[in-house]
Amino acid sequence: MDSATLTFLIIGGVGLALLVVALVVGEIGDFGHPDADGPFSLPAIAAFIGGIGFIGAVPAALLPESMGAWRIVISVLIGLVGALPLAFGALRLTAGLMRMNTDPTLTDNDLIGTHGTVITAIGPGRLGEVRLSVGGQDLKYYARSATPLATGTPVYVIDVPSPTSVEVVSTALDG
């Protein structure tokens, strides 16, 4: 491997190292406003530098050394042309990840009307435990009921007296 190809591979390695820093540490120096996305974000810079290095290494390795300085110029130009879409893709990807919607925080009103199952029997005047399915996720709460409920009884939440407990009624059909 000649020195030109090796140099391009080292430049690509520097871009890859910057990308690892961006993933592990985050933005190091915010160019402009810290919340602004732009072409100077660390992932975009890392993709651009890595693209120049790795894409530029291909023509540097394939073109004959007899081309002299033109070989380096062509390799740099091909690296630049190939690096621009990579930087743009990194920019779009990170912007999309930063703006990704998340589920709203669970509130007491979200629990009222939820169906569940008793997992620790609820005695008269005592707390038991219920498993509720909220938004596709199973959650466990302390539970109180006006009547005793055995383990496995299907229940319905009628009140949320505290952030960690619910009041339930049985939905089992007595036969």
C-alpha positions in Angstrom: 0.0 0.0 0.0 1.4 3.4 -1.0 1.6 6.5 1.2 -1.3 8.3 -0.6 -3.8 5.4 0.0 -2.6 5.1 3.6 -3.1 8.8 4.2 -6.6 8.6 2.9 -7.4 5.6 5.1 -5.9 7.5 8.2 -8.2 10.5 7.3 -11.2 8.0 7.2 -10.1 6.6 10.5 -10.1 10.1 12.1 -13.7 10.6 10.8 -14.7 7.2 12.3 -13.1 8.1 15.6 -15.0 11.5 15.6 -18.2 9.5 15.0 -17.5 7.3 18.0 -16.9 10.4 20.1 -20.1 11.9 18.8 -22.0 8.7 19.8 -20.4 8.3 23.2 -19.8 11.9 24.4 -22.2 13.9 22.2 -21.5 17.3 20.8 -18.2 18.7 21.9 -18.2 22.2 20.6 -21.5 23.6 19.6 -21.1 25.7 16.5 -23.6 28.5 16.8 -26.6 27.8 19.0 -26.4 24.6 21.1 -29.9 23.4 20.0 -29.4 24.2 16.4 -29.0 21.4 13.9 -26.8 22.2 11.0 -24.0 21.2 8.7 -21.5 21.7 11.5 -22.9 19.1 13.9 -20.3 16.6 15.0 -21.9 13.6 13.3 -22.0 15.5 10.0 -18.4 16.6 10.3 -17.4 13.0 11.2 -19.3 11.5 8.2 -17.7 14.2 5.9 -14.2 13.5 7.0 -14.6 9.8 7.0 -16.2 9.9 3.5 -13.3 11.9 2.1 -10.8 9.5 3.6 -12.5 6.1 2.8 -14.0 7.1 -0.5 -10.8 8.9 -1.6 -8.7 5.8 -0.7 -10.4 3.8 -3.5 -9.1 5.9 -6.5 -5.8 6.5 -4.7 -5.4 2.7 -4.6 -6.6 2.1 -8.1 -5.0 4.9 -10.1 -1.3 4.4 -11.2 1.3 6.2 -9.2 2.7 7.5 -12.5 -0.1 10.1 -12.5 1.7 12.0 -9.8 -0.2 14.9 -8.2 -3.2 14.4 -10.5 -3.8 11.1 -8.7 -4.1 12.9 -5.4 -6.3 15.6 -6.9 -8.7 13.1 -8.5 -8.8 11.1 -5.2 -9.6 14.2 -3.2 -12.3 15.3 -5.6 -13.9 11.8 -5.7 -13.7 11.8 -1.9 -15.4 15.2 -1.6 -18.2 14.2 -4.0 -18.8 11.0 -2.1 -18.6 12.6 1.3 -21.3 15.2 0.7 -24.2 12.6 0.6 -22.7 10.9 3.7 -22.6 14.2 5.6 -26.2 15.0 4.5 -27.4 11.6 5.5 -25.8 11.8 8.9 -27.3 15.3 9.4 -30.8 14.0 8.4 -30.5 10.9 10.6 -29.4 12.8 13.7 -32.1 15.5 13.1 -34.7 12.8 12.8 -33.6 11.0 16.0 -33.5 14.3 17.9 -37.1 15.2 16.8 -38.5 11.7 17.3 -41.9 11.7 19.1 -42.1 9.9 22.5 -45.1 8.7 24.4 -46.6 11.2 26.8 -46.0 10.7 30.5 -48.5 8.5 32.2 -51.0 10.3 34.4 -53.7 9.2 36.9 -56.4 9.7 34.3 -54.7 7.2 32.1 -55.1 4.5 34.7 -58.8 5.0 35.4 -60.8 2.5 33.3 -57.9 0.2 32.8 -58.4 -3.5 33.1 -56.0 -5.8 35.0 -55.6 -8.9 37.1 -55.1 -9.3 40.8 -51.6 -10.8 41.4 -51.6 -10.6 45.3 -54.9 -11.2 47.0 -56.7 -8.1 48.2 -58.1 -8.6 51.7 -60.8 -6.5 53.5 -59.1 -3.2 54.5 -55.7 -4.4 53.2 -53.7 -3.7 50.1 -53.0 -6.3 47.4 -51.3 -6.0 44.1 -52.7 -5.8 40.5 -51.1 -6.0 37.1 -52.5 -3.4 34.7 -51.8 -3.3 30.9 -51.4 0.4 30.0 -50.3 1.3 26.4 -49.2 -2.3 25.8 -46.9 -2.4 28.9 -47.6 -4.3 32.0 -47.4 -2.2 35.2 -47.8 -3.4 38.8 -49.7 -1.3 41.4 -50.8 -1.7 45.0 -54.6 -2.1 45.0 -57.5 -1.6 47.4 -61.0 -2.9 46.9 -64.3 -2.6 48.9 -64.6 -6.4 48.7 -62.0 -9.1 49.1 -60.5 -10.3 45.7 -58.6 -13.5 45.1 -55.4 -13.8 43.0 -56.3 -14.1 39.3 -59.5 -12.0 39.6 -60.0 -9.6 36.6 -60.4 -6.0 37.8 -61.3 -2.6 36.6 -59.6 0.6 38.0 -62.1 3.1 39.4 -59.8 5.5 41.3 -56.1 6.4 41.7 -55.6 7.5 45.4 -51.8 7.8 45.0 -49.1 7.5 42.4 -48.4 3.9 43.5 -51.9 2.5 44.2 -55.3 2.1 42.6 -58.8 1.3 43.7 -60.4 -1.5 41.8 -63.6 -3.5 41.4 -64.0 -7.0 40.2 -65.2 -7.7 36.6 -65.6 -11.4 37.2 -68.9 -12.9 36.3 -70.3 -14.7 39.3 -71.9 -17.8 38.2 
